[in-house]
Amino acid sequence: MDNSVVINLKEIKKIYDMGGAEEVQALRGVSVEIHKNEYVAIMGPSGSGKSTLMNIIGCLDTPSSGLYEFNGVNVSEMNDNQLAKVRNKEIGFVFQTFNLLARSDALHNVELPLIYAGVTSGERKRLAREALNHVGLGDRVHHKPNELSGGQRQRVAVARALVNRPSILLADEPTGNLDSKTGDEIMILFEELHHQGNTIILVTHEEYIAEHAHRIIRVRDGMVETDERVDKRKTVTTV
């Protein structure tokens, strides 16, 4: 297995200026390495800094200081256009709220990242169908979101995240809007995607969801509190 470093964070700090003399230090020197084909859960209570960490990993925000290398490239000082290219080509996002276009069918929703990437129409449709087949929705390509169940909508979102063959799949509370049975089905899908070689970073506050991952990073007060590997035989070892 390729064990190359995909995410390299060194002493990442994030300070938000709230106006006047007030500042909020959301991250206080976070250092983390994530390797190719890892399945990592980032956990933490509200206000812990986990959402800020996710936004920086996903190139949705930039650190105030520290080094962030993505596949060996320093992205911590990129401008907005450069970050947008990284997001489109290298990161597949899966959100709690699905973020699908209500008036578009599953095929067009999955095509969207390819449109932004400048892929031709015929190739877009081929890749989008392939991605939908990959998540078990090959027979739902022309269904709109309101014609799909919650679990099916999240599968469309996963297919959209995968269609560009990104370096990482970044999932933010992916089962938050699903009932427990459907949520379990989505977590089984993530496990299958991991076995197929995908690098998955899961952000959650739910312990039972995090336990699906093979490594759990717990964040508290803007710092990494613990970083543990999860043995699927129910033992836990510190990284």
Summary of the structure (lengths in Angstrom):
residues: 239
radius of gyration: 17.9
end to end distance: 18.8
largest distance: 56.8
contacts: 745
relative contact order: 0.19
helix: 33%
strand: 31%
